[in-house]
Amino acid sequence: MKSRFALIAALMLAGMAVPAHADGVVTIYSADGLHDGTPSWFGDQFEAFTKATGIEVQYVEAGSSGVVDRLAKEKSNTQADVLVTLPPFMQKAAADSLIEAYSPAGADKIEARDKDAGGRFYALVNNYPNFIYNAEVLKQPPAKYEDLLDPKFKQKLQYSTPGQAGDGTAFMLQTFHAFGSKEKGLDFLKKLQANNLGPSASTGKLTALVNKGELYVANGDMQMNLSQQADNPNIQIFVPAGPDGKKTLFALPYYIALVKGAPNSENGKKLIDFLLSAEAQKQVSVVAKGLPVRNDVKPEDENYKKLQAMLQGVEIWSPDWVGVLSGLKDNVAAYNSAISSN
């Protein structure tokens, strides 16, 4: 089914219509990451879902904001049944009435912090933002954010664009937190622009560039980058410290939701139930290299242990996603103003 997935994604990115719906299909719009790697968690689960139900999965992939923007454009002629994206874009989809409440099987096994109080969306795979570097070029990763300002990174550093990519938006928010304020974070990003190669709507595409040495450093997230390491052996993950010497991160889950007015709503519900089932969640760390969301799934595999090790010595903080969403337009405008004033 890979060729079909690639075709659907290509059609979407070209701004064309997704193929017509039928009773035996379900269409999922998703941010990139969970279909990365060979095998991939999405690939395995879609195949198992089709085998169990006879329902074919049509997969459309884009950036975290891109899939939500697509839903909004199609609101009068909805094409998707299921949405998977990162915060705050899932919260935006909820605020814009693009998704609807649904209580999936096993919802009681998901902690309150990992689901919307109104039942509109649920964490699917837990994850954290990070950076990657080319370990063949750099013997050690940059220890602090300020180290990224070194002239040796000029045109050799790139991060996905805040406001367009979930990981890029996370990087902006993390910078505000690490530097202690929005103003200080923007001052750092203004300085960093001297080294930044340019905008990127997708985080996942940066990995191959780092692996080849065209870039030395890029942003990413743990689940995606761990999945990509098999095909990109030169990349390594790191978390830089802020000016105070502390390493901090926040959870950046993939959320899943039922699309409002979905043409194949019942099939969408079945897919959501399937992906949140204990059996599917047991494979999250094994295959996707992310963290399962069900509290009755207790991984013991090596990938899970590796993820836990990466978080050692890192202070976890929690953004106010409602506040992030309400301030996103202003923050992105301030970011664009800062980087364009060099």
LINZIDA-V829467 format. One line per field, one symbol per residue. phi: phi as a letter, one per 40 degrees, with the letter a starting at -180 (. if undefined). psi: psi as a letter, one per 30 degrees, with the letter a starting at -180 (. if undefined). Layout:
phi: ???
psi: ???
This chain:
phi: .dccdcccccccccgcccddcaccbabbcbcchcbcgbcbcddcccccccccbgccccbbbacdcdccdcdcccdcacbcbbbbacccccccccccfcbbcabcdgcccbcdcbacccgcabcbacabcabbaccccbcbcdcbdccccddcccgbbabccdgbbccccccccccdcccgacccccccccccccbccicacbcdccccccccgcbcaacaaccccccccccbcccbcabcccdcgccbabcbcccbacccgdcbdcccccccdccccdccccccccbcgbbcbcccbbcbccccccccccccgbccbbccccccccccdccccccccccccc
psi: feeeeeeeeeeeffglkklklleglkkkkkllefglljlleeeeeeeeeeeefgkkkjkkkaleeeeeeeeeegefikflekkklllgfeeeeeeghfllkkjlkgffgklefglkfggflkkekklklallljfeekfklkeleffffkffgkggkkllkkfekeeeeeeeeeeeeeffleeeeeeeeeeffffkellkfkeeffeeeeefgelekllaleeeeeefeefiffklkljllafgfkkkllkilklklkkkgkfieeeeeeeeeefgleeefffeeeefhaklfkfgjjkgleeeeeeeeffkgkkkljljfeeeefgeeeeeeeeeeeffg.
